[in-house]
Amino acid sequence: MLTGEEYINICALRSRGLSIAAIARILGRDRKTVSSYLCGKRTVGVRSSDRDEFRRFVPYCRQRLQDDAHFQASALYAEIVDLGYTGGYSTFTRALRTHQLRPRCPLCQRPPRGRPVRQDDAEEVRFRWFVFSGAPADWGSTQACILVGRLIHSQRWSAALAEQIDPGHLADSVDRILRQFGGTGWRWRFDRTPAVHCQDDGELATALGKVAKHYGVVAELVPPGRDADDDVIGRALAHWWQTIHADTGLLEAQESLERLTRLMETRRASARGGCTAPAAAVLLDLPHDPYPARISVTRTVSAGSMVSYRGNLYAVPRHLHGHTVQVRRRVGDPLLTIATPRGRVIVQHSLAPDGAGLTVIGHRHGISLERPLPVPRPACHSKMYSPPSAEALAAAQALRQDDRQEDGLGRVSECDQSVGSALTARSDRGNHVA
């Protein structure tokens, strides 16, 4: 709506020979608004009644869209114009969005993902790294990195072993911990490690943000400080690390680590005695597939032309013994690739289970770029024109009766007859197409 001063300015600029587009740019208004005031379609100080005019047609539009959620807006606009609507098409579509008349098709709607509602009983997960030196030689690394995930409300915790702290191992360890929990909290809290935050600006790393988006959660950094529960878990892990010997396998160590978590949970429950245990917090469902993070570690080919990785041996050509290679894999992918430090692929093996002690000799020299096709969703075939239902015709008849009452007519006018014939012809065409 324009004020009187703006209308005077518009008239003055128009008298100087300026175009409507130029006037709209000078005053910062829409060209259609300027044109409507200059042509006399709108009055200064009076708001447009397009929205109030559309309210009469809301029942009819709602019924038509409930009958067919994919009914085209252009076809619906043509129908209500036949019923007496005088607004423009853009005003009509804006009114459809404002009144939220179009329902969502259950077959076309994707499952909800993203941030859940923040509730007091919603669970949160606290992640922290613990690093111990002197790992067994079979593990392929001189240190053992343990990622501990702790549920804040229910006080449960779990841990996963990793060779190093990088985005790939972080994503893999997070998924294993969450699978043990059977769900995830709506928010993750991490310490400030290089794999989690950027050193330059101190913000959350982009890779971790993508992982959080895959699981539909929020990832945040916690301020530096000590936590009593983390100190208890750290002392328990230190005592557990002393039980790891030079001949302990990676899978055996992971199993003993899981037994430690169950033992501490049992002791906490017994120490609680008759006290009421904390109520189980809400856990969100996990996606079917883990985040496809890339994991890369460095290995030295043994004298037998073997490369060790997570408790298994993988064969490479004999002339590579003593050389340094890169072992690469993607989380969730059943293949493992061995490449040179510069990235040239040497061989590709089928990934063996962790800690199985297998020797994989057969390999493939080619790399398969094919990925399993996504599972198709049920198709929605309600895209064709559908004639008005009985309820929609009743709503149209109510609109005609309102028009007759406003005109003071006791019989059907020629306009009503033309509208009825137009809807009947459109219905006949829809039935013929169907």
Phi, psi and omega per residue, in radians:
M1 nan 2.305 3.136
L2 -1.626 2.573 3.038
T3 -1.471 2.970 3.130
G4 -1.107 -0.635 3.131
E5 -1.169 -0.709 3.113
E6 -1.143 -0.653 3.135
Y7 -1.156 -0.667 3.090
I8 -1.106 -0.733 3.114
N9 -1.122 -0.677 3.118
I10 -1.101 -0.788 -3.136
C11 -1.126 -0.668 3.138
A12 -1.153 -0.754 3.133
L13 -1.178 -0.611 3.127
R14 -1.186 -0.612 3.134
S15 -1.179 -0.403 3.102
R16 -1.417 -0.074 3.099
G17 1.687 0.155 3.127
L18 -1.293 2.590 3.114
S19 -1.344 2.887 3.128
I20 -1.115 -0.681 3.126
A21 -1.114 -0.703 3.131
A22 -1.167 -0.705 3.108
I23 -1.112 -0.727 3.135
A24 -1.103 -0.679 3.120
R25 -1.178 -0.677 -3.109
I26 -1.182 -0.759 -3.076
L27 -1.585 -0.113 -3.132
G28 1.234 0.590 3.141
R29 -2.033 2.912 3.109
D30 -1.339 2.548 -3.137
R31 -1.106 -0.631 3.128
K32 -1.166 -0.634 3.103
T33 -1.133 -0.795 3.126
V34 -1.086 -0.744 -3.122
S35 -1.145 -0.687 -3.121
S36 -1.148 -0.605 3.111
Y37 -1.304 -0.646 3.128
L38 -1.218 -0.577 -3.133
C39 -1.456 -0.117 3.141
G40 1.485 0.172 3.113
K41 -1.282 -0.423 3.139
R42 -2.214 2.647 -3.102
T43 -1.891 2.457 -3.140
V44 -1.122 2.290 3.119
G45 1.507 -0.046 -3.131
V46 -2.014 2.179 -3.136
R47 -1.289 2.654 3.121
S48 -1.192 2.487 -3.098
S49 -1.794 0.384 -3.112
D50 -1.096 -0.724 -3.105
R51 -1.171 -0.733 3.099
D52 -1.132 -0.612 3.109
E53 -1.135 -0.630 -3.111
F54 -1.240 -0.423 -3.095
R55 -1.029 -0.505 3.116
R56 -1.130 -0.495 -3.047
F57 -1.728 0.056 -3.121
V58 -1.083 -0.817 -3.140
P59 -1.033 -0.721 -3.135
Y60 -1.153 -0.798 -3.135
C61 -1.125 -0.686 3.136
R62 -1.120 -0.727 -3.138
Q63 -1.167 -0.718 3.131
R64 -1.100 -0.706 -3.119
L65 -1.349 -0.469 3.033
Q66 -1.239 -0.582 3.076
D67 -1.193 -0.637 -3.125
D68 -2.548 1.849 -3.087
A69 -1.183 -0.325 -3.116
H70 -1.766 0.239 3.137
F71 -1.106 2.238 -3.034
Q72 -1.184 2.474 -3.117
A73 -1.156 -0.595 -3.140
S74 -1.124 -0.702 3.111
A75 -1.194 -0.692 3.096
L76 -1.142 -0.658 3.110
Y77 -1.114 -0.701 3.109
A78 -1.106 -0.625 3.138
E79 -1.199 -0.763 -3.106
I80 -1.324 -0.406 2.997
V81 -1.142 -0.692 3.054
D82 -1.110 -0.467 3.132
L83 -1.509 -0.051 3.059
G84 2.039 0.126 3.131
Y85 -1.324 2.327 -3.078
T86 -1.953 0.010 -3.130
G87 -1.337 2.938 3.120
G88 -1.398 2.949 -3.104
Y89 -1.191 -0.730 3.136
S90 -1.133 -0.653 3.065
T91 -1.139 -0.635 3.122
F92 -1.148 -0.829 3.140
T93 -1.151 -0.623 3.080
R94 -1.138 -0.646 3.091
A95 -1.179 -0.619 3.068
L96 -1.055 -0.743 3.124
R97 -1.235 -0.659 -3.121
T98 -1.129 -0.797 -3.128
H99 -1.449 -0.099 3.115
Q100 0.921 0.953 -3.081
L101 -1.462 -0.464 -3.084
R102 -1.465 2.056 3.103
P103 -1.330 2.890 3.111
R104 -1.595 2.322 3.117
C105 -1.318 2.190 -3.117
P106 -1.140 -0.436 3.140
L107 -1.389 -0.507 -3.100
C108 -1.644 -0.278 -3.085
Q109 -1.347 2.273 3.098
R110 -1.362 2.696 3.106
P111 -1.096 2.462 -3.086
P112 -1.151 2.289 3.075
R113 -2.317 2.896 3.109
G114 1.975 -2.836 -3.033
R115 -1.255 2.199 3.090
P116 -1.350 3.076 3.123
V117 -1.257 2.363 3.141
R118 -1.339 1.966 3.128
Q119 -2.184 2.772 -3.114
D120 -1.180 -0.506 -3.113
D121 -1.628 0.106 3.108
A122 -1.329 2.425 -3.043
E123 -1.431 2.655 3.029
E124 -2.238 2.648 -3.104
V125 -2.071 2.301 3.116
R126 -1.921 2.099 -3.109
F127 -1.913 2.468 3.114
R128 -2.658 2.463 3.121
W129 -1.610 2.468 2.978
F130 -2.225 2.237 -3.055
V131 -2.041 2.293 3.100
F132 -2.215 2.408 -3.134
S133 -1.646 2.884 3.113
G134 1.396 0.719 3.124
A135 -1.259 2.674 3.088
P136 -1.000 2.638 -3.072
A137 -1.150 -0.521 -3.122
D138 -1.198 -0.269 -3.109
W139 -1.332 -0.296 3.119
G140 1.478 0.118 -3.139
S141 -2.578 2.683 -3.129
T142 -1.451 -0.174 -3.131
Q143 -2.357 2.753 3.104
A144 -2.017 2.134 3.124
C145 -1.820 2.168 -3.093
I146 -2.024 2.087 3.051
L147 -1.659 2.135 -3.136
V148 -1.859 2.223 3.044
G149 -1.955 2.216 -3.071
R150 -2.200 2.255 3.061
L151 -1.394 2.192 -3.010
I152 -1.170 -0.804 -3.014
H153 -1.440 -0.863 -3.097
S154 -1.432 -0.164 3.061
Q155 1.127 0.393 3.010
R156 -1.513 2.691 3.094
W157 -2.577 2.722 3.113
S158 -2.569 2.911 -3.054
A159 -2.521 2.720 3.129
A160 -2.441 2.400 3.129
L161 -1.489 2.457 3.095
A162 -2.489 2.711 -3.119
E163 -1.352 -0.631 -3.087
Q164 -2.663 2.925 -3.125
I165 -1.746 1.762 3.054
D166 -2.577 2.960 -3.084
P167 -1.012 -0.647 -3.131
G168 -1.150 -0.867 3.111
H169 -1.166 -0.555 3.097
L170 -1.103 -0.820 3.138
A171 -1.118 -0.703 3.124
D172 -1.139 -0.770 -3.130
S173 -1.175 -0.675 3.110
V174 -1.079 -0.748 -3.137
D175 -1.132 -0.718 3.134
R176 -1.126 -0.672 3.125
I177 -1.164 -0.760 -3.128
L178 -1.166 -0.599 3.080
R179 -1.128 -0.601 3.093
Q180 -1.213 -0.614 3.083
F181 -1.237 -0.499 -3.050
G182 1.485 0.242 -3.132
G183 2.980 -3.061 -3.121
T184 -2.409 2.693 3.014
G185 -1.406 2.899 -3.094
W186 -1.365 -0.211 3.135
R187 -2.422 2.419 3.047
W188 -1.912 2.434 3.093
R189 -2.123 2.252 -3.058
F190 -2.175 2.677 2.956
D191 -1.354 2.918 -3.119
R192 -1.514 1.519 3.048
T193 -1.960 2.786 -3.121
P194 -0.997 -0.501 3.138
A195 -1.386 -0.169 -3.048
V196 -1.865 -0.735 -3.073
H197 -2.266 2.774 3.134
C198 -1.485 2.384 -3.094
Q199 -1.241 -0.500 -3.043
D200 -1.256 -0.974 -3.068
D201 -1.874 -0.071 3.108
G202 1.288 0.160 3.142
E203 -1.499 2.972 3.140
L204 -1.152 2.428 -3.132
A205 -1.128 2.554 -3.114
T206 -1.127 -0.664 -3.137
A207 -1.091 -0.731 3.126
L208 -1.197 -0.597 3.076
G209 -1.086 -0.663 3.098
K210 -1.174 -0.657 3.105
V211 -1.127 -0.776 3.122
A212 -1.092 -0.654 3.102
K213 -1.151 -0.612 3.125
H214 -1.120 -0.653 -3.122
Y215 -1.580 -0.070 3.101
G216 1.255 0.664 -3.105
V217 -2.227 -3.141 3.105
V218 -1.979 2.280 3.117
A219 -1.902 2.325 -3.121
E220 -2.395 2.774 3.053
L221 -1.699 2.459 3.104
V222 -1.705 2.550 3.102
P223 -1.158 2.643 -3.137
P224 -1.108 2.468 -3.122
G225 2.899 3.034 -3.114
R226 -1.800 2.534 3.118
D227 -2.185 2.341 -3.068
A228 -1.103 -0.751 -3.137
D229 -1.151 -0.676 3.099
D230 -1.157 -0.601 3.088
D231 -1.147 -0.689 3.097
V232 -1.114 -0.766 3.122
I233 -1.153 -0.666 3.118
G234 -1.107 -0.726 3.105
R235 -1.161 -0.661 3.120
A236 -1.155 -0.679 3.107
L237 -1.193 -0.607 3.106
A238 -1.111 -0.753 3.085
H239 -1.158 -0.655 3.128
W240 -1.157 -0.639 -3.112
W241 -1.128 -0.478 3.107
Q242 -1.218 -0.326 3.118
T243 -1.515 -0.094 3.136
I244 -1.483 2.154 -3.115
H245 -1.782 3.069 -3.091
A246 -1.190 -0.419 -3.118
D247 -1.762 0.185 3.125
T248 -1.346 2.230 3.133
G249 -1.380 2.875 -3.107
L250 -1.167 -0.753 3.127
L251 -1.148 -0.689 3.101
E252 -1.110 -0.689 3.111
A253 -1.157 -0.692 3.113
Q254 -1.130 -0.699 3.107
E255 -1.147 -0.720 3.095
S256 -1.156 -0.571 3.083
L257 -1.161 -0.678 3.086
E258 -1.184 -0.618 3.068
R259 -1.138 -0.607 3.108
L260 -1.113 -0.736 3.127
T261 -1.114 -0.705 3.117
R262 -1.189 -0.640 3.137
L263 -1.147 -0.769 3.131
M264 -1.165 -0.581 3.088
E265 -1.177 -0.678 3.112
T266 -1.157 -0.744 3.117
R267 -1.136 -0.642 3.114
R268 -1.146 -0.666 3.132
A269 -1.191 -0.690 3.128
S270 -1.236 -0.628 3.105
A271 -1.199 -0.457 3.110
R272 -1.201 -0.491 3.064
G273 1.116 -2.223 -3.127
G274 -1.455 -0.032 3.139
C275 -1.197 2.619 -3.131
T276 -1.283 2.297 3.116
A277 -1.243 2.609 3.105
P278 -1.065 2.458 -3.102
A279 -1.103 2.480 3.140
A280 -1.183 2.211 -3.133
A281 -1.446 2.899 -3.088
V282 -1.346 2.272 3.060
L283 -1.959 2.395 3.110
L284 -1.460 2.660 3.120
D285 -1.221 2.541 3.118
L286 -1.564 2.607 3.037
P287 -1.137 2.760 -3.080
H288 -1.121 -0.705 -3.109
D289 -1.904 2.506 3.068
P290 -1.226 2.926 3.107
Y291 -1.170 2.250 -3.062
P292 -1.341 1.186 -3.140
A293 -1.375 2.626 3.101
R294 -1.639 2.257 3.131
I295 -2.028 2.294 -3.141
S296 -2.424 2.236 3.104
V297 -2.299 2.748 -3.127
T298 -1.730 2.371 3.119
R299 -2.368 2.755 3.035
T300 -1.956 2.221 -3.092
V301 -1.181 2.279 -3.122
S302 -1.320 3.060 -3.140
A303 -1.128 -0.453 3.102
G304 -1.551 0.265 3.138
S305 1.035 0.808 3.120
M306 -2.154 2.618 3.078
V307 -2.145 2.176 -3.131
S308 -1.596 2.417 3.093
Y309 -2.696 2.037 3.086
R310 0.870 0.890 3.028
G311 1.423 0.225 3.115
N312 -2.362 2.828 3.136
L313 -2.027 2.379 -3.129
Y314 -2.167 2.302 -3.046
A315 -1.416 2.540 3.031
V316 -2.298 2.923 3.090
P317 -0.969 2.592 -2.995
R318 -1.156 -0.496 -3.063
H319 -1.310 0.007 -3.092
L320 -1.740 0.093 -3.095
H321 -1.113 2.359 -3.098
G322 1.558 -0.160 -3.130
H323 -1.520 2.804 3.091
T324 -1.677 2.296 -3.120
V325 -2.270 2.912 3.077
Q326 -1.925 2.212 3.062
V327 -1.745 2.093 -3.051
R328 -2.194 2.525 3.032
R329 -2.743 2.816 3.076
R330 -1.941 2.342 -3.120
V331 -1.060 2.247 -3.110
G332 1.582 -0.147 3.141
D333 -1.656 2.339 -3.104
P334 -1.390 0.156 -3.098
L335 -2.009 2.643 3.093
L336 -2.236 2.338 -3.075
T337 -2.003 2.372 3.047
I338 -1.980 2.152 -3.040
A339 -2.313 2.920 3.052
T340 -1.303 2.882 3.101
P341 -1.019 -0.434 3.113
R342 -1.521 -0.052 3.037
G343 1.822 0.007 3.122
R344 -1.336 2.234 -3.069
V345 -1.269 2.296 3.101
I346 -1.690 -1.089 3.131
V347 -2.462 2.943 3.090
Q348 -2.412 2.209 -3.073
H349 -2.054 2.823 2.928
S350 -1.363 2.328 -3.065
L351 -1.267 2.211 3.108
A352 -1.542 2.735 3.108
P353 -1.055 2.545 -3.120
D354 -1.070 2.323 3.063
G355 1.215 0.289 -3.110
A356 -1.373 -0.257 -3.131
G357 1.223 0.508 -3.109
L358 -1.604 2.700 3.041
T359 -1.996 1.922 -3.068
V360 -1.659 1.984 -3.082
I361 -1.809 -0.840 -3.138
G362 -1.122 2.428 -3.093
H363 -2.552 2.911 3.091
R364 -2.068 2.364 -3.120
H365 -1.470 -0.417 -3.133
G366 -1.596 2.728 3.117
I367 -1.826 2.233 3.109
S368 -1.505 2.124 3.120
L369 -1.678 0.033 -3.099
E370 -1.413 2.524 3.093
R371 -2.184 2.604 3.130
P372 -1.059 2.392 -3.128
L373 -1.205 2.545 3.116
P374 -1.148 2.607 3.137
V375 -1.224 2.117 -3.096
P376 -1.185 2.439 3.075
R377 -1.430 2.733 3.114
P378 -1.059 2.309 -3.078
A379 -1.332 2.514 3.085
C380 -1.775 2.053 -3.056
H381 -1.734 0.240 -3.112
S382 -1.596 0.961 -3.097
K383 -1.917 -0.143 -3.107
M384 -1.556 2.918 3.141
Y385 -1.186 2.328 3.093
S386 -2.074 2.362 -3.119
P387 -1.200 2.789 3.130
P388 -1.072 2.428 3.093
S389 -1.381 3.109 3.139
A390 -1.116 -0.663 3.110
E391 -1.156 -0.694 3.125
A392 -1.162 -0.685 3.090
L393 -1.140 -0.607 3.083
A394 -1.158 -0.695 3.084
A395 -1.135 -0.655 3.088
A396 -1.157 -0.669 3.104
Q397 -1.134 -0.619 3.083
A398 -1.131 -0.666 3.087
L399 -1.121 -0.694 3.123
R400 -1.144 -0.682 3.113
Q401 -1.137 -0.667 3.088
D402 -1.098 -0.692 3.116
D403 -1.148 -0.654 3.129
R404 -1.180 -0.658 3.120
Q405 -1.176 -0.654 3.121
E406 -1.193 -0.628 -3.140
D407 -1.405 -0.229 -3.120
G408 1.287 0.498 -3.108
L409 -1.816 2.471 3.121
G410 -1.758 0.001 -3.117
R411 -2.270 2.948 -3.134
V412 -1.301 2.160 -3.132
S413 -1.370 2.965 3.122
E414 -1.124 -0.572 3.109
C415 -1.129 -0.732 3.125
D416 -1.126 -0.691 3.128
Q417 -1.117 -0.691 3.111
S418 -1.172 -0.664 3.109
V419 -1.137 -0.763 3.141
G420 -1.110 -0.727 3.120
S421 -1.149 -0.613 3.126
A422 -1.148 -0.786 3.126
L423 -1.152 -0.666 3.129
T424 -1.141 -0.739 3.100
A425 -1.124 -0.689 3.120
R426 -1.134 -0.709 3.102
S427 -1.089 -0.737 3.128
D428 -1.116 -0.701 3.106
R429 -1.118 -0.685 3.109
G430 -1.124 -0.713 3.115
N431 -1.165 -0.631 3.136
H432 -1.155 -0.706 3.126
V433 -1.161 -0.759 3.135
A434 -1.103 nan nan
